[in-house]
């Protein structure tokens, strides 16, 4: 059976025809419309285009935001002007086939659990380090959504009391300290402080602000300033994972997002911080850590698989 997965991003909408093994047979990408009112139209057009070339049984759509427990309504989407949007019913009416709606981080985490780094475990937490920090929780082989459908927002756990302001309206959320944006902030702070930030300071002087790819390049080159910036961000993530372990006890943490491309340079300080933050360390089993394997295709693969489960 083939299903269609569509992942709505801030700049691109990615769609793919996916089989029961998570293999993509056809793929399409278009720019995300600037006008929110045209977004559902773009999803419908993509679904019709791909389903005309393949016999698909259902459609899954992944989007950032709070999805209700029935996976029918987008309660709130931070980057899209959707509030209590009855997206599933609208798309089903227009496409005449079953539609599943899912949070994008949940969809990516499910893909990693089913077909990627987490395929050999039953309990897993995924954290994505991008502009913010996304989260997905799989417990006992099931995606954990909570009583209202919006569990797994791990990036918005309070990490520092009275800390940095967050786009969610609170202060001190984890994503302000453990995201790609936090890595850039740390790199710029180190550059401004001089000392170990000499190479970073040169980039800052040239570009005005240090972009994420420049930090990654300097980390891979062994630059001490960039390495220190990564250590600060990785330490925040690892400390948070110690707390998540105490509550959820996963077998595995999967780290995705742009920062995860740094691989072991990221995971080593994450593990150290995790171990020093874990209650009862040395007297209890600990989780493994892995880098996500499906990268940019995870969202569409995951939501396609979830759609297959609804048929």
C-alpha positions as CSV (number, residue, x, y, z in Angstrom):
1,X,0.0,0.0,0.0
2,X,1.2,3.5,-0.8
3,X,0.3,6.6,1.1
4,X,1.1,10.3,0.6
5,X,3.0,12.3,3.2
6,X,3.1,16.1,3.0
7,X,5.4,18.1,5.4
8,X,4.6,21.9,5.6
9,X,7.7,23.9,6.4
10,X,8.2,27.6,6.9
11,X,9.7,28.0,3.4
12,X,9.0,24.7,1.6
13,X,6.2,22.1,1.4
14,X,7.6,18.6,0.8
15,X,5.5,15.8,-0.4
16,X,6.3,12.1,-1.1
17,X,4.6,8.8,-2.0
18,X,5.7,6.3,0.6
19,X,5.4,2.5,0.9
20,X,5.0,0.3,3.9
21,X,8.8,0.1,4.4
22,X,9.2,3.9,4.5
23,X,10.7,4.1,1.0
24,X,9.9,7.2,-1.0
25,X,8.7,6.4,-4.6
26,X,8.0,9.9,-5.8
27,X,8.7,13.3,-4.3
28,X,7.8,16.9,-4.9
29,X,8.8,20.3,-3.3
30,X,7.2,23.7,-3.7
31,X,7.6,27.0,-2.0
32,X,5.3,27.6,1.0
33,X,2.8,30.3,0.0
34,X,3.2,33.7,1.7
35,X,-0.5,33.9,2.1
36,X,-1.9,31.5,4.7
37,X,-5.2,31.3,2.9
38,X,-3.4,29.7,-0.1
39,X,-1.7,27.0,2.1
40,X,-4.5,24.4,2.1
41,X,-4.8,25.0,-1.7
42,X,-1.1,24.2,-2.1
43,X,-1.4,21.0,-0.1
44,X,-4.5,19.9,-2.2
45,X,-2.7,20.7,-5.4
46,X,0.4,18.7,-4.4
47,X,-1.8,15.8,-3.2
48,X,-3.7,15.7,-6.4
49,X,-0.6,15.9,-8.5
50,X,1.1,13.0,-6.8
51,X,-2.0,10.8,-6.4
52,X,-2.6,11.2,-10.1
53,X,0.6,9.3,-10.7
54,X,0.3,6.7,-8.0
55,X,-2.6,4.7,-6.4
56,X,-2.4,6.2,-2.8
57,X,-4.8,5.0,-0.1
58,X,-4.5,8.0,2.3
59,X,-2.8,11.3,2.9
60,X,-0.9,12.5,5.9
61,X,-0.1,16.2,6.6
62,X,2.6,17.3,9.1
63,X,2.7,20.9,10.3
64,X,4.3,22.8,13.2
65,X,1.8,23.6,15.9
66,X,-0.7,22.1,18.4
67,X,-3.0,19.4,16.9
68,X,-6.0,18.4,18.9
69,X,-6.4,14.9,20.3
70,X,-8.6,13.8,17.4
71,X,-5.8,14.8,14.9
72,X,-8.4,16.9,13.0
73,X,-7.9,20.5,14.1
74,X,-4.9,22.7,14.1
75,X,-5.4,24.5,17.5
76,X,-2.5,26.9,17.0
77,X,0.4,27.1,14.5
78,X,3.1,29.5,15.5
79,X,4.3,30.2,11.9
80,X,1.0,30.0,10.2
81,X,-2.2,32.0,10.8
82,X,-4.2,29.0,11.8
83,X,-6.4,29.0,14.9
84,X,-8.8,26.1,15.5
85,X,-8.4,25.3,11.8
86,X,-10.5,22.2,10.8
87,X,-7.8,21.1,8.4
88,X,-8.5,17.4,8.3
89,X,-12.2,17.7,7.4
90,X,-11.4,20.4,4.8
91,X,-8.8,18.3,3.1
92,X,-10.8,15.1,3.2
93,X,-13.7,16.8,1.6
94,X,-11.5,18.2,-1.2
95,X,-9.4,15.1,-1.8
96,X,-12.1,12.4,-1.2
97,X,-9.7,10.2,0.7
98,X,-8.7,9.7,4.4
99,X,-6.5,12.4,5.8
100,X,-4.3,12.3,8.9
101,X,-3.0,15.5,10.6
102,X,0.1,15.4,12.8
103,X,2.6,17.7,14.5
104,X,5.7,17.9,12.4
105,X,8.1,16.9,15.2
106,X,5.9,13.9,16.1
107,X,5.9,12.9,12.5
108,X,9.7,13.1,12.3
109,X,10.1,11.2,15.5
110,X,7.7,8.4,14.4
111,X,9.7,8.0,11.2
112,X,12.9,7.6,13.1
113,X,11.2,5.1,15.4
114,X,9.8,3.0,12.6
115,X,12.5,3.2,9.9
116,X,15.5,5.1,11.3
117,X,17.7,5.3,14.4
118,X,15.0,4.1,16.7
119,X,13.8,1.1,14.8
120,X,15.3,-1.5,17.3
121,X,13.8,0.0,20.5
122,X,10.3,0.4,21.9
123,X,10.8,3.6,24.0
124,X,12.4,6.6,22.4
125,X,12.6,10.4,22.7
126,X,13.6,12.5,19.7
127,X,14.8,16.1,20.0
128,X,15.4,18.2,17.0
129,X,17.9,21.1,17.2
130,X,16.9,23.6,14.6
131,X,15.6,27.1,14.9
132,X,13.9,25.9,18.1
133,X,13.9,22.5,19.8
134,X,11.2,20.1,18.7
135,X,10.3,16.9,20.6
136,X,8.6,13.5,20.0
137,X,8.0,10.8,22.5
138,X,7.4,7.1,21.7
139,X,6.4,4.9,24.7
140,X,5.7,1.2,24.4
141,X,5.8,1.4,20.6
142,X,3.1,4.1,20.5
143,X,3.4,7.8,19.8
144,X,2.6,9.7,23.0
145,X,0.3,12.6,22.4
146,X,-1.1,13.3,25.9
147,X,-4.6,14.1,27.1
148,X,-5.2,17.0,24.8
149,X,-3.0,15.8,21.8
150,X,-0.2,18.3,22.3
151,X,2.4,16.4,24.4
152,X,6.0,16.3,23.4
153,X,6.7,20.0,23.3
154,X,10.1,19.3,25.0
155,X,11.7,22.5,23.8
156,X,9.3,24.5,25.8
157,X,10.1,22.9,29.2
158,X,11.3,25.6,31.6
159,X,15.1,25.3,31.7
160,X,16.2,28.5,33.4
161,X,13.9,30.4,35.8
162,X,13.5,34.0,34.6
163,X,15.7,33.1,31.6
164,X,15.7,34.4,28.1
165,X,12.3,35.2,26.5
166,X,10.9,32.6,24.2
167,X,8.5,33.0,21.3
168,X,5.9,30.9,23.1
169,X,5.4,33.8,25.6
170,X,7.4,32.2,28.5
171,X,10.9,32.8,29.7
172,X,13.8,30.3,30.0
173,X,12.5,27.6,27.7
174,X,15.0,24.9,26.7
175,X,15.0,25.9,23.1
176,X,16.6,29.3,24.0
177,X,19.7,27.3,25.2
178,X,19.9,24.2,23.1
179,X,18.8,25.1,19.6
180,X,20.6,26.1,16.4
181,X,19.7,29.7,17.2
182,X,21.2,29.3,20.7
183,X,24.4,28.0,19.1
184,X,24.7,31.1,17.0
185,X,24.0,33.3,20.0
186,X,26.8,31.5,22.0
187,X,29.2,31.9,19.1
188,X,28.5,35.6,18.8
189,X,28.9,36.0,22.6
190,X,32.3,34.2,22.5
191,X,33.4,36.3,19.5
192,X,32.5,39.5,21.4
193,X,34.5,38.3,24.4
194,X,37.7,37.8,22.5
195,X,40.2,35.2,23.8
196,X,39.2,31.8,22.4
197,X,36.8,33.4,20.0
198,X,39.5,34.8,17.6
199,X,38.3,32.9,14.6
200,X,34.7,33.6,15.4
201,X,35.5,37.3,15.9
202,X,36.9,37.4,12.4
203,X,33.7,35.9,10.9
204,X,31.6,38.3,13.0
205,X,33.6,41.3,11.8
206,X,33.1,40.2,8.2
207,X,29.4,39.2,8.3
208,X,28.1,41.2,11.2
209,X,26.6,38.1,12.8
210,X,27.9,34.6,12.8
211,X,25.7,32.2,10.7
212,X,25.1,28.7,11.8
213,X,27.0,27.0,8.9
214,X,30.1,29.1,9.8
215,X,29.9,27.8,13.4
216,X,29.6,24.2,12.2
217,X,32.5,24.7,9.8
218,X,34.8,26.0,12.6
219,X,33.7,23.2,14.9
220,X,34.7,20.6,12.3
221,X,38.0,22.4,11.9
222,X,38.7,22.1,15.6
223,X,38.4,25.8,16.4
224,X,38.3,26.2,20.2
225,X,35.9,29.1,20.2
226,X,33.3,27.3,18.1
227,X,33.9,24.1,20.1
228,X,33.1,26.0,23.3
229,X,29.9,27.4,21.8
230,X,28.8,23.9,20.8
231,X,29.8,22.6,24.3
232,X,27.5,25.2,25.9
233,X,24.5,24.2,23.8
234,X,25.2,20.5,24.0
235,X,25.5,20.8,27.8
236,X,22.1,22.4,28.0
237,X,20.6,19.6,25.9
238,X,22.3,16.9,27.9
239,X,21.2,18.3,31.2
240,X,17.6,18.4,30.0
241,X,17.9,14.8,28.8
242,X,18.8,13.8,32.3
243,X,15.5,15.2,33.5
244,X,13.6,13.6,30.6
245,X,15.1,10.3,31.5
246,X,13.9,10.6,35.1
247,X,10.3,11.1,33.8
248,X,10.1,9.0,30.7
249,X,12.9,6.5,31.0
250,X,13.5,6.0,27.2
251,X,16.0,3.5,25.9
252,X,17.2,5.9,23.3
253,X,17.5,9.6,22.6
254,X,17.6,10.5,18.9
255,X,19.0,14.0,18.0
256,X,17.9,15.6,14.8
257,X,17.9,19.0,13.2
258,X,20.6,21.0,11.6
259,X,23.0,21.0,14.6
260,X,22.9,17.1,14.6
261,X,25.0,17.2,11.4
262,X,27.9,17.7,13.8
263,X,27.6,14.1,14.8
264,X,29.9,12.9,17.6
265,X,31.2,16.5,18.1
266,X,27.7,17.2,19.4
267,X,26.9,13.8,21.1
268,X,30.0,13.6,23.3
269,X,29.3,16.7,25.4
270,X,25.6,15.8,25.4
271,X,26.4,12.4,26.9
272,X,28.7,14.0,29.6
273,X,26.1,16.5,30.6
274,X,23.4,13.8,30.6
275,X,25.4,11.5,32.9
276,X,26.1,14.3,35.4
277,X,22.5,15.3,35.5
278,X,20.8,11.9,35.7
279,X,19.4,11.0,39.1
280,X,20.9,7.8,40.4
281,X,23.6,7.7,37.7
282,X,25.8,4.6,38.1
283,X,23.0,2.7,39.8
284,X,20.5,2.5,37.0
285,X,20.3,1.7,33.2
286,X,21.0,4.7,31.0
287,X,19.8,5.6,27.5
288,X,21.8,5.5,24.3
289,X,22.2,8.5,22.1
290,X,22.1,8.5,18.3
291,X,22.0,11.0,15.4
292,X,18.8,10.9,13.3
293,X,19.1,9.1,10.0
294,X,16.3,10.3,7.8
295,X,17.2,14.0,7.9
296,X,14.8,16.2,5.8
297,X,12.6,13.3,4.7
298,X,11.6,12.3,8.2
299,X,8.5,14.4,8.5
300,X,6.9,13.2,5.3
301,X,7.8,9.6,5.8
302,X,6.5,9.6,9.4
303,X,3.1,11.3,8.6
304,X,2.7,9.0,5.6
305,X,3.2,6.0,7.8
306,X,0.7,7.4,10.4
307,X,-1.8,7.9,7.6
308,X,-1.3,4.2,6.5
309,X,-2.3,3.2,10.1
310,X,-5.6,5.0,9.7
311,X,-6.7,3.1,6.6
